[in-house]
Amino acid sequence: MEGSHGWYRALPPEERSWVGLVAQAGIRSFIEWFTGSQDQAHVTADVFGTAPRELTRSISLGQTLDLVRTVVDVVERESMGLAARGDEVKVREAVLLYSREIAFSAAEVYAHAAEARGAWDARLEALVVDAVIRGEADDSMQSRASALGWGTTSDVCVIVGSTPSTGAAQVVDQLHRSAKRLGVEVLVAIHGRRVVCIVGQVSDPLVTASHLGDHFGDGPIVVGPVVPHLYAAGRSARAALSGHTAAHAWPKAPRPVSSDDLLAERALLGDLPARASLVSRVYAPLSASGGGNLLETAAAYLDGGLGLEGTARELFVHTNTVRYRLGKIADTIGYDLTDPHDAQTVRLALAYGRVAPEPSQRAPRPAPRGL
C-alpha cells in the first residue's frame, strides 16, 4: 500500500491503522468464506465493520477501490503458491467472486454514508432558512451555515414563490442543480405553500430569480433586497415574504418582481417598514426639494385626475411647467406619475407622509424624577 498509493502515505497514523484493519478483515473473511460453506450472505459481513464510519470522510470511494484492488492482487498472487495442485483455477475464481462482493459492499457503505450526510445537510439547510426568517442570527445559525459552506458567502437575497405540485424534495433538488449551473449558492426550504430560497453570490437578483423561476409554482415570485451576508438576510426575507403575500393586490406585477416595487401593496397589509420606506423615499424627498413645489405638484396632479391642464390650472402655472416638474419628480424619487402603478404608490406615500408625525411634534421625553 505504501509503495503503490501516495494517498495512503499521506494519511495520519490512526487512519492508516484503520485501513490496515480493513484489509486484514477482508483477508480473514475470505479465508473463512472459502473454507466454509461459501454462503454469499456471509461475504459482506463485518469486512468494513472494523473501521468507523467517519473513515469514509477521509478516504474516497476511489481510494477504497484502490485498497480492494491492491489486497486482491496480493491475495491472488500469494494464494496461487499456497493452493493445492489442481486447485489453482478454483482459488482464482473464488478470489474474483469474493472481490466482486467486497466492491459492492464498499459501494453500499459509501452510499449509506452519502444518504445520511445528505439527510443531515437537508436538515441543517432547513434550520438555517428558518433562523433567517425568524431573524435569529445567533451562534448556532453561524455554525450551521459554516457547516453548509456559507461562512463567507456574500451578496445575499431571498426569493419567495409558490410551492409547485411536483413535491418538496424534487423542488429543492432542482433549485440546487439550477443554482450550480448559474454559479450561485442557494439554501432552500419549503414552508407550506411557499418556497423560500436564499441565494448567495448574486450579482443581479431579478435575473437570477428569472432563471430559477421555472422551479416555482404558479403565482408571483418576489425578490427581497440584496444584503451583505447571510446574517443580515432576515431583512430580505421579511420583505420578500411580505411582498409575496401582498403581490396579489397587483395582478399585472411582473414575474419575478422586486419587493421594493410592492411597497404600496405591502403597506396596505400593515407592513410598517414598507410604510416607513414610502415616507422616506417619496414624501420626504418631494417635500425637501424645490421649496415644496414638487410635493405640491405631485399632490395636485394625482388629486386632479392625472391631467396636465387641470394641474396647471390648480397651481396657476403653465402646462410646460407641470410637465417639467413631473420629469423632475421622476428623477428625484424614481417614480413616474404617468404610470398607473407608480402613481398609486406615490399617492399612498403622500397619504402616509401626511399622517406621519413630524419630529418637532413628538412629545418631549419626560424628565427623570427628582429633577
C-alpha positions in Angstrom: 0.0 0.0 0.0 2.8 2.5 0.9 4.6 1.8 -2.3 1.6 1.9 -4.6 -0.6 4.7 -3.3 0.6 8.2 -2.3 -2.8 9.0 -0.6 -2.1 6.1 1.8 1.3 7.5 2.8 -0.3 10.9 3.4 -2.8 9.5 5.9 -2.4 10.1 9.6 -1.2 7.0 11.6 -4.6 6.4 13.2 -6.4 6.3 9.8 -3.6 4.1 8.3 -4.1 1.6 11.1 -7.9 1.5 10.3 -7.1 0.9 6.6 -4.8 -2.0 7.7 -7.5 -3.5 9.9 -10.0 -3.3 7.0 -7.5 -5.2 4.7 -6.8 -7.8 7.4 -10.5 -8.3 8.0 -11.1 -8.8 4.3 -8.4 -11.4 4.0 -9.6 -13.2 7.2 -13.2 -13.1 6.0 -12.2 -14.5 2.6 -10.4 -17.5 4.3 -13.4 -18.2 6.5 -15.7 -18.0 3.5 -13.5 -20.1 1.2 -13.0 -22.8 3.8 -16.6 -22.8 4.9 -20.0 -23.2 3.2 -19.3 -20.2 0.9 -22.6 -18.7 1.8 -22.9 -15.5 -0.3 -24.7 -13.7 2.6 -21.5 -14.0 4.6 -19.3 -12.3 2.1 -20.1 -8.8 3.0 -20.4 -9.4 6.8 -18.1 -7.3 9.1 -15.5 -6.6 6.5 -15.9 -2.8 6.8 -17.3 -3.1 10.3 -13.8 -2.9 11.9 -13.4 0.8 10.8 -15.5 3.7 12.0 -18.0 5.3 9.5 -16.0 8.5 9.8 -13.3 6.9 7.7 -15.5 7.5 4.6 -14.8 11.2 5.0 -11.0 10.7 4.9 -10.9 8.1 2.2 -12.9 8.4 -1.0 -14.7 5.6 -2.8 -12.0 5.6 -5.5 -9.3 5.2 -2.9 -11.2 2.3 -1.2 -11.4 0.6 -4.6 -7.6 1.1 -4.9 -7.3 -0.6 -1.5 -9.5 -3.5 -2.6 -7.6 -3.9 -5.9 -4.2 -4.0 -4.1 -5.4 -6.5 -1.5 -7.0 -8.7 -4.2 -3.7 -8.7 -6.2 -1.7 -9.7 -3.1 -4.2 -12.4 -2.1 -4.4 -13.8 -5.7 -0.6 -13.9 -6.0 0.0 -15.5 -2.7 -2.9 -17.9 -2.9 -1.5 -19.4 -6.1 1.5 -20.6 -4.2 -0.5 -22.0 -1.3 -3.2 -23.7 -3.3 -3.1 -27.5 -3.8 -2.1 -28.8 -7.2 -5.1 -28.7 -9.5 -7.0 -26.2 -7.3 -5.4 -23.0 -8.7 -8.3 -22.2 -11.0 -10.8 -22.8 -8.2 -8.9 -20.5 -5.9 -8.6 -17.8 -8.6 -12.3 -17.9 -9.3 -13.1 -17.7 -5.6 -10.9 -14.6 -5.2 -12.6 -12.9 -8.2 -16.1 -13.7 -6.8 -15.2 -12.5 -3.3 -13.6 -9.4 -4.6 -16.7 -8.5 -6.6 -18.8 -8.8 -3.4 -16.3 -6.7 -1.5 -16.5 -4.0 -4.1 -20.3 -3.9 -3.9 -20.1 -3.9 -0.2 -17.8 -0.8 -0.3 -20.2 1.0 -2.7 -23.0 0.2 -0.2 -21.1 1.7 2.7 -20.4 4.9 0.8 -24.0 5.1 -0.5 -25.4 4.8 3.1 -22.9 7.5 4.3 -23.9 9.8 1.4 -27.6 9.3 2.2 -27.0 10.1 5.9 -24.9 13.1 5.1 -27.5 14.4 2.6 -30.3 14.0 5.1 -28.3 15.8 7.7 -27.4 18.6 5.3 -31.0 19.0 4.3 -32.0 19.3 8.0 -29.2 21.9 8.6 -30.4 23.8 5.5 -34.0 23.9 6.7 -32.8 25.1 10.2 -30.7 27.9 8.7 -33.6 29.1 6.5 -35.9 29.1 9.5 -33.4 31.0 11.5 -33.1 33.6 8.8 -36.9 34.0 8.5 -37.2 34.5 12.3 -34.2 36.9 12.4 -32.2 34.7 14.8 -28.7 35.3 13.5 -27.1 33.7 16.6 -24.0 31.5 17.1 -26.0 28.3 16.3 -27.0 29.6 13.0 -23.5 30.7 12.2 -22.1 27.2 13.0 -24.8 25.5 10.9 -24.2 27.9 8.0 -20.5 27.3 8.2 -21.1 23.5 8.0 -23.0 24.1 4.8 -20.2 26.2 3.3 -21.9 29.6 3.8 -19.4 31.0 6.3 -18.1 33.6 3.8 -20.9 33.9 1.3 -21.7 37.5 0.4 -24.3 39.4 -1.7 -27.4 37.5 -0.4 -31.0 37.9 -1.2 -34.2 35.9 -0.6 -36.6 34.7 -3.3 -40.1 33.6 -2.3 -42.5 31.8 -4.6 -45.3 29.3 -4.6 -44.7 25.6 -4.0 -45.3 23.6 -7.2 -47.2 20.3 -7.2 -44.2 18.2 -8.1 -43.2 17.7 -4.5 -40.9 19.3 -1.9 -37.9 17.1 -2.4 -37.9 17.5 -6.1 -38.1 21.3 -5.9 -35.2 21.5 -3.6 -33.0 19.3 -5.8 -34.0 21.2 -9.0 -33.2 24.6 -7.4 -29.8 23.3 -6.2 -28.9 22.0 -9.7 -30.0 25.2 -11.4 -28.1 27.3 -8.9 -25.0 25.3 -9.5 -25.2 26.0 -13.3 -25.7 29.7 -12.6 -22.7 29.8 -10.3 -24.7 30.9 -7.2 -25.2 29.4 -3.8 -28.7 28.5 -2.5 -30.4 27.4 0.7 -34.0 26.2 0.1 -36.8 25.3 2.5 -40.5 24.5 1.9 -42.9 26.4 4.1 -46.3 25.0 3.3 -47.4 26.7 0.1 -44.2 28.8 -0.2 -40.7 28.0 -1.3 -38.1 30.2 0.4 -34.8 30.3 -1.4 -31.8 32.1 0.0 -29.4 33.0 -2.8 -25.7 33.9 -2.3 -23.0 35.4 -4.6 -25.8 37.0 -6.6 -25.0 39.9 -9.0 -28.4 40.6 -10.5 -31.2 39.2 -8.2 -34.0 39.6 -10.7 -32.1 37.8 -13.5 -31.2 35.0 -11.1 -34.8 34.7 -10.0 -36.0 34.6 -13.6 -33.6 31.6 -14.3 -34.9 29.8 -11.2 -38.5 30.7 -11.8 -39.4 27.6 -13.7 -39.0 25.6 -10.4 -41.6 27.6 -8.6 -45.3 27.1 -8.8 -47.9 29.5 -10.3 -48.2 32.9 -8.9 -45.9 35.7 -8.0 -42.2 35.4 -7.4 -40.9 38.1 -5.1 -37.2 39.0 -4.7 -36.0 40.7 -1.5 -33.2 43.3 -1.4 -29.6 42.3 -1.6 -27.8 42.3 1.8 -24.1 41.9 2.5 -24.1 38.5 4.1 -26.4 35.7 5.4 -26.6 37.1 8.9 -28.4 40.2 7.5 -30.7 38.2 5.3 -33.6 38.4 7.7 -34.4 41.9 6.3 -34.5 40.5 2.8 -36.6 37.5 3.9 -39.2 39.7 5.7 -39.5 42.0 2.6 -39.8 39.0 0.2 -42.4 37.2 2.4 -44.5 40.4 2.9 -44.3 41.1 -0.8 -45.4 37.6 -1.8 -48.5 38.0 0.4 -49.2 41.5 -1.0 -48.4 40.8 -4.7 -51.9 39.6 -5.4 -53.1 43.2 -5.0 -51.1 44.0 -8.2 -52.4 41.5 -10.7 -50.2 42.7 -13.5 -47.0 42.6 -11.5 -44.0 41.2 -13.4 -42.7 37.7 -12.5 -40.3 38.0 -10.8 -40.9 41.3 -9.0 -38.8 43.2 -6.5 -40.2 43.6 -3.1 -39.4 47.3 -3.4 -41.8 47.5 -6.3 -44.5 46.3 -3.9 -44.1 48.9 -1.2 -47.6 50.2 -1.6 -49.2 46.8 -1.5 -47.1 45.8 1.5 -48.0 49.0 3.3 -51.7 48.2 2.8 -51.2 44.9 4.7 -49.7 46.8 7.7 -46.0 46.3 6.8 -44.5 49.1 8.9 -41.0 49.0 7.3 -42.8 49.4 3.9 -44.7 52.4 5.2 -41.5 54.0 6.5 -39.8 53.3 3.2 -42.6 55.1 1.3 -42.3 58.1 3.5 -38.5 58.3 3.4 -38.2 57.5 -0.4 -41.2 59.5 -1.7 -42.7 62.0 0.7 -39.5 63.3 2.3 -37.5 64.0 -0.9 -40.5 65.7 -2.5 -41.2 67.9 0.5 -37.5 68.8 0.8 -36.8 69.7 -2.8 -37.7 72.9 -4.7 -39.4 74.6 -1.7 -42.1 72.0 -1.7 -43.1 72.7 -5.3 -42.6 69.1 -6.3 -44.8 67.8 -3.4 -47.5 70.3 -4.3 -47.3 69.4 -8.0 -47.5 65.6 -7.2 -50.5 66.1 -5.0 -52.3 68.3 -7.4 -51.6 66.0 -10.4 -52.7 62.9 -8.5 -55.8 64.5 -7.0 -56.8 66.3 -10.2 -57.3 63.2 -12.3 -53.8 62.8 -13.7 -54.2 65.7 -16.2 -51.6 68.3 -17.2 -54.1 71.1 -17.9 -56.1 70.5 -14.7 -52.9 70.5 -12.6 -51.7 73.7 -14.3 -55.0 75.5 -13.6 -54.9 74.3 -10.0 -51.3 75.6 -9.5 -51.7 78.7 -11.7 -48.7 77.7 -13.8 -48.1 76.8 -17.4 -48.6 73.3 -18.7 -44.9 73.0 -19.6 -44.1 73.8 -16.0 -46.2 70.9 -14.8 -44.5 68.7 -17.4 -41.1 69.8 -16.3 -41.9 69.2 -12.7 -43.2 65.7 -13.4 -39.9 64.9 -15.0 -38.1 66.3 -12.0 -40.3 64.2 -9.7 -39.3 61.0 -11.7 -35.6 62.0 -11.4 -35.9 62.7 -7.7 -37.9 59.6 -6.4 -37.7 57.2 -9.3 -41.5 57.0 -9.8 -43.2 58.1 -13.0 -46.6 59.6 -12.2 -47.9 58.8 -15.7 -47.5 55.1 -14.9 -50.7 53.9 -13.1 -48.9 51.7 -10.6 -46.2 54.3 -9.8 -49.0 56.9 -9.4 -50.8 54.7 -6.9 -47.6 54.1 -5.0 -46.9 57.9 -4.8 -50.5 58.6 -3.8 -50.2 56.2 -0.9 -46.8 57.5 0.1 -48.2 61.1 0.3 -51.0 59.9 2.5 -48.7 58.1 4.9 -46.4 61.2 4.8 -49.2 63.5 5.8 -50.3 61.4 8.8 -46.7 60.6 9.9 -45.8 62.7 13.0 -43.2 65.4 12.4 -40.1 65.1 14.6 -40.9 68.5 16.2 -44.4 67.4 17.0 -43.3 64.4 19.0 -44.0 64.5 22.8 -40.9 65.5 24.7 -39.1 62.9 26.7 -40.2 63.3 30.4 -37.5 64.5 32.7 -36.3 62.0 35.3 -38.0 62.2 38.7 -36.4 64.3 41.3 -35.0 66.9 39.0 
